[in-house]
Amino acid sequence: RKLYPSNWDAIAFEIKQASNWTCQKCGKKCLEPHEVFEAHKKDVRQWAIYTLTVHHLDHVPMNCDRKNLIALCSVCHRKQHAHDKKFGITTNQPSLF
């Protein structure tokens, strides 16, 4: 979290709002801040897909240029990181894991 700018929450909120709280990869509508999880729940095992996150295309947390950010559901976000790691798409950033 130290690598992100101090206004990251506001930046991420703007990206999520601009995407209409929809994953830009799979098109899944995710929970908005005022919504209740129960309204979206079909299967408890699917809860993660309803959470919208923001992904840095270049994997550099300090680069918050809007062209570098994409709204992804948490499932697509994990898949994107796995894909990028598999194909060697990384930066010189130290590993967080």
Backbone as CSV, one residue per row, in Angstrom:
resi,resn,N_x,N_y,N_z,CA_x,CA_y,CA_z,C_x,C_y,C_z
1,ARG,0.836,-1.200,0.000,0.000,0.000,0.000,0.878,1.259,0.000
2,LYS,2.087,1.153,0.513,2.993,2.306,0.566,3.373,2.793,-0.823
3,LEU,3.284,1.926,-1.821,3.668,2.293,-3.185,2.584,3.082,-3.916
4,TYR,1.377,3.126,-3.358,0.262,3.823,-3.989,0.248,5.287,-3.551
5,PRO,-0.266,6.179,-4.395,-0.358,7.586,-3.984,-1.368,7.755,-2.848
6,SER,-1.240,8.834,-2.111,-2.116,9.059,-0.956,-3.584,9.195,-1.351
7,ASN,-3.853,9.593,-2.581,-5.238,9.755,-3.031,-5.727,8.546,-3.842
8,TRP,-5.106,7.381,-3.636,-5.467,6.179,-4.388,-6.953,5.824,-4.277
9,ASP,-7.526,5.935,-3.094,-8.933,5.574,-2.922,-9.830,6.425,-3.819
10,ALA,-9.537,7.715,-3.917,-10.329,8.600,-4.768,-10.125,8.265,-6.248
11,ILE,-8.889,7.976,-6.630,-8.591,7.612,-8.022,-9.321,6.320,-8.382
12,ALA,-9.217,5.316,-7.530,-9.861,4.027,-7.788,-11.378,4.189,-7.870
13,PHE,-11.946,5.005,-7.005,-13.392,5.241,-7.031,-13.807,5.852,-8.367
14,GLU,-13.029,6.816,-8.856,-13.338,7.454,-10.147,-13.320,6.441,-11.290
15,ILE,-12.333,5.550,-11.288,-12.220,4.534,-12.333,-13.417,3.580,-12.276
16,LYS,-13.787,3.165,-11.086,-14.927,2.269,-10.912,-16.224,2.951,-11.349
17,GLN,-16.369,4.196,-10.970,-17.577,4.936,-11.332,-17.650,5.140,-12.851
18,ALA,-16.518,5.442,-13.482,-16.482,5.648,-14.936,-16.849,4.371,-15.689
19,SER,-16.594,3.215,-15.071,-16.934,1.935,-15.712,-18.362,1.505,-15.386
20,ASN,-19.090,2.367,-14.672,-20.454,2.035,-14.241,-20.467,0.789,-13.363
21,TRP,-19.413,0.607,-12.578,-19.275,-0.502,-11.644,-19.391,-1.848,-12.360
22,THR,-18.794,-1.892,-13.566,-18.825,-3.088,-14.404,-17.407,-3.478,-14.773
23,CYS,-17.104,-4.768,-14.697,-15.783,-5.268,-15.078,-15.553,-4.995,-16.556
24,GLN,-14.436,-4.381,-16.869,-14.127,-4.024,-18.242,-13.585,-5.202,-19.038
25,LYS,-13.455,-6.352,-18.402,-13.003,-7.547,-19.104,-14.165,-8.499,-19.366
26,CYS,-14.884,-8.901,-18.313,-15.957,-9.890,-18.482,-17.345,-9.273,-18.559
27,GLY,-17.467,-7.985,-18.224,-18.758,-7.308,-18.301,-19.676,-7.536,-17.117
28,LYS,-19.163,-8.180,-16.070,-19.975,-8.456,-14.884,-20.249,-7.177,-14.111
29,LYS,-21.514,-6.932,-13.789,-21.902,-5.790,-12.965,-21.527,-6.113,-11.523
30,CYS,-20.809,-5.208,-10.883,-20.333,-5.420,-9.514,-21.084,-4.525,-8.542
31,LEU,-20.884,-4.801,-7.276,-21.545,-4.031,-6.228,-21.090,-2.579,-6.227
32,GLU,-22.046,-1.678,-6.097,-21.740,-0.266,-5.883,-21.715,-0.042,-4.373
33,PRO,-21.087,1.043,-3.920,-20.943,1.255,-2.472,-22.256,1.222,-1.695
34,HIS,-23.337,1.671,-2.292,-24.613,1.740,-1.574,-25.419,0.438,-1.652
35,GLU,-24.954,-0.541,-2.432,-25.707,-1.777,-2.615,-25.366,-2.808,-1.546
36,VAL,-26.282,-3.720,-1.362,-26.117,-4.800,-0.402,-25.784,-6.067,-1.175
37,PHE,-24.845,-6.836,-0.665,-24.406,-8.069,-1.308,-25.571,-8.989,-1.636
38,GLU,-26.529,-9.110,-0.764,-27.648,-10.043,-0.948,-28.386,-9.794,-2.262
39,ALA,-28.415,-8.563,-2.738,-29.134,-8.244,-3.971,-28.488,-8.900,-5.185
40,HIS,-27.205,-9.199,-5.115,-26.471,-9.776,-6.234,-26.212,-11.276,-6.074
41,LYS,-26.331,-11.775,-4.868,-25.905,-13.141,-4.566,-26.788,-14.187,-5.241
42,LYS,-26.135,-15.079,-5.964,-26.813,-16.251,-6.500,-26.208,-17.495,-5.863
43,ASP,-24.937,-17.449,-5.643,-24.215,-18.581,-5.081,-23.105,-18.018,-4.207
44,VAL,-23.081,-18.388,-2.962,-22.097,-17.859,-2.007,-20.667,-18.051,-2.501
45,ARG,-20.405,-19.090,-3.293,-19.052,-19.330,-3.790,-18.641,-18.297,-4.839
46,GLN,-19.582,-17.546,-5.355,-19.295,-16.567,-6.393,-19.118,-15.151,-5.847
47,TRP,-19.033,-14.991,-4.531,-19.031,-13.646,-3.943,-17.933,-12.749,-4.493
48,ALA,-16.758,-13.295,-4.797,-15.621,-12.463,-5.196,-15.859,-11.732,-6.514
49,ILE,-16.638,-12.315,-7.398,-16.841,-11.712,-8.706,-17.600,-10.386,-8.608
50,TYR,-18.265,-10.150,-7.496,-19.065,-8.944,-7.349,-18.279,-7.757,-6.805
51,THR,-17.006,-7.946,-6.530,-16.165,-6.873,-6.008,-15.344,-6.281,-7.143
52,LEU,-15.491,-4.990,-7.391,-14.747,-4.326,-8.454,-13.432,-3.793,-7.907
53,THR,-12.365,-4.012,-8.638,-11.028,-3.554,-8.259,-10.471,-2.711,-9.401
54,VAL,-9.314,-2.132,-9.193,-8.651,-1.354,-10.247,-7.261,-1.932,-10.471
55,HIS,-6.955,-2.216,-11.724,-5.699,-2.851,-12.121,-4.803,-1.852,-12.845
56,HIS,-3.516,-1.853,-12.499,-2.508,-1.056,-13.194,-1.969,-1.894,-14.355
57,LEU,-2.179,-1.458,-15.567,-1.756,-2.226,-16.736,-0.249,-2.443,-16.763
58,ASP,0.507,-1.465,-16.274,1.969,-1.599,-16.270,2.515,-2.132,-14.939
59,HIS,1.634,-2.457,-14.008,2.001,-3.013,-12.700,2.798,-2.042,-11.831
60,VAL,2.715,-0.767,-12.115,3.434,0.229,-11.324,2.407,1.032,-10.520
61,PRO,2.298,0.781,-9.207,1.275,1.430,-8.398,1.325,2.956,-8.396
62,MET,2.493,3.521,-8.610,2.599,4.982,-8.619,2.091,5.596,-9.921
63,ASN,1.981,4.799,-10.983,1.532,5.310,-12.279,0.014,5.258,-12.339
64,CYS,-0.617,6.338,-11.958,-2.073,6.392,-11.913,-2.657,7.188,-13.076
65,ASP,-1.923,7.239,-14.176,-2.468,7.820,-15.394,-3.718,7.021,-15.754
66,ARG,-4.800,7.705,-16.097,-6.081,7.021,-16.355,-5.976,5.984,-17.472
67,LYS,-5.051,6.169,-18.414,-4.856,5.197,-19.496,-4.187,3.922,-18.995
68,ASN,-3.628,3.967,-17.795,-2.933,2.824,-17.209,-3.823,2.032,-16.255
69,LEU,-5.048,2.483,-16.040,-5.925,1.863,-15.057,-7.167,1.273,-15.717
70,ILE,-7.589,0.106,-15.220,-8.769,-0.566,-15.745,-9.544,-1.172,-14.581
71,ALA,-10.870,-1.072,-14.653,-11.729,-1.660,-13.623,-11.953,-3.131,-13.951
72,LEU,-11.617,-3.999,-12.994,-11.787,-5.437,-13.169,-12.459,-6.032,-11.933
73,CYS,-13.342,-7.020,-12.151,-13.868,-7.742,-10.999,-12.679,-8.479,-10.373
74,SER,-12.818,-8.886,-9.137,-11.672,-9.498,-8.454,-11.234,-10.794,-9.122
75,VAL,-12.155,-11.523,-9.745,-11.780,-12.757,-10.436,-10.922,-12.432,-11.659
76,CYS,-11.357,-11.494,-12.488,-10.572,-11.106,-13.667,-9.245,-10.479,-13.264
77,HIS,-9.223,-9.755,-12.143,-7.983,-9.138,-11.667,-6.955,-10.218,-11.331
78,ARG,-7.384,-11.237,-10.598,-6.471,-12.341,-10.274,-5.993,-13.048,-11.538
79,LYS,-6.917,-13.291,-12.464,-6.549,-13.951,-13.720,-5.552,-13.114,-14.510
80,GLN,-5.735,-11.794,-14.505,-4.831,-10.912,-15.244,-3.424,-10.983,-14.669
81,HIS,-3.315,-10.967,-13.342,-1.993,-11.070,-12.720,-1.347,-12.418,-13.023
82,ALA,-2.128,-13.489,-12.983,-1.597,-14.821,-13.299,-1.131,-14.873,-14.753
83,HIS,-1.906,-14.299,-15.658,-1.546,-14.263,-17.085,-0.252,-13.476,-17.283
84,ASP,-0.189,-12.296,-16.669,0.986,-11.444,-16.828,2.238,-12.127,-16.286
85,LYS,2.100,-12.804,-15.145,3.245,-13.506,-14.561,3.688,-14.649,-15.476
86,LYS,2.729,-15.383,-16.013,3.029,-16.518,-16.891,3.796,-16.077,-18.126
87,PHE,3.426,-14.917,-18.673,4.050,-14.439,-19.898,5.154,-13.413,-19.644
88,GLY,5.572,-13.280,-18.383,6.703,-12.422,-18.062,6.427,-10.941,-18.188
89,ILE,5.165,-10.544,-18.077,4.814,-9.131,-18.159,4.886,-8.561,-16.760
90,THR,6.038,-8.005,-16.430,6.255,-7.472,-15.089,7.046,-6.183,-15.194
91,THR,7.311,-5.600,-14.052,8.164,-4.415,-13.987,9.327,-4.741,-13.080
92,ASN,10.126,-3.757,-12.805,11.248,-3.938,-11.885,10.818,-3.717,-10.440
93,GLN,9.504,-3.696,-10.208,9.008,-3.501,-8.867,9.329,-4.714,-8.012
94,PRO,9.652,-4.531,-6.751,9.876,-5.685,-5.877,8.578,-6.445,-5.681
95,SER,8.673,-7.731,-5.495,7.493,-8.561,-5.296,6.824,-8.227,-3.972
96,LEU,5.514,-8.197,-3.978,4.760,-7.957,-2.757,4.439,-9.261,-2.049
97,PHE,4.741,-10.390,-2.682,4.392,-11.706,-2.131,5.613,-12.534,-1.881
